[in-house]
């Protein structure tokens, strides 16, 4: 369980959300932050043979974060 938690937290760092604190309420997140957190959740799942369609997940992201997102999707 600890390994899974560390992995998910690392994915949040990888996607550029390392500035978020764990005590921050979800109602204070922007739409983009929320979307990226959901993406990390789904990409960290153990489901196999599943296709996810991300409809323009990079809209509004800084170019640096687009590269991070692309790397996460590839992995």
N, C-alpha and C positions, 0 to 999 in steps of 0.2 A: 504494500500500500504506500509506503514511504517513497519507494522508487517511482511509482506512478505519479505521485504528487510532485516530486522533484522534476520529473519529465515534463509535466504540464506547465509548471512554473517556468521551466527553461524555454518552452515553446512561446510563452507570453513574452519573455525577454527577447527571443529570436524575432518575434513579429513586431517588436518596437513598443511594447506596452510595459516596459520595466519601470516606468515612472509611477504606475498605479500602486496604491497600497492595498493590502488585503482587507483593511477595515473600511474601505470606501464603499458606500452604498451604490447598488446598481442603478438606482434612479438618477444618480449624478453623472453617469457615463454618457458620452456622446453617442450618436448613432453608429459612427464608425468604430468606436471602441467596443461597443456592444457586439457589433457584427464580427469583429476580429476575435473576440473572446469566444463567441459561438463557433467560429471556424476552428479555433484551436481545440475546442471540446470535441468536435466531430472528427478532426484529423487524428486525435489521440485515442479514438475508440478502437476496439478490437474487432470491429466488423470487417468481414472480407467479402469480396465480390459485390461491392456497393459502389455506385457511381454518384458522386456529388457534382452538382452544377452550381458554380459560384457565378452569379450574374454580376459582372463588373465589381469584383471585390476590391479593386484598387482605386475606385473613384474617390477622389478627395484625399488620397494618401500622398505623403511626401515621396519623391522619387526613391529616396533611401529605403523607405518602408515597402515600396513596391518590389524592390529587389529582395528584401527580407521575406515578403509574402511568397514570391516566386520560389525561393529556395525552400521554404517550408512545404509548399505544395509538391515540389519535386521529391522531397524526402518522404 
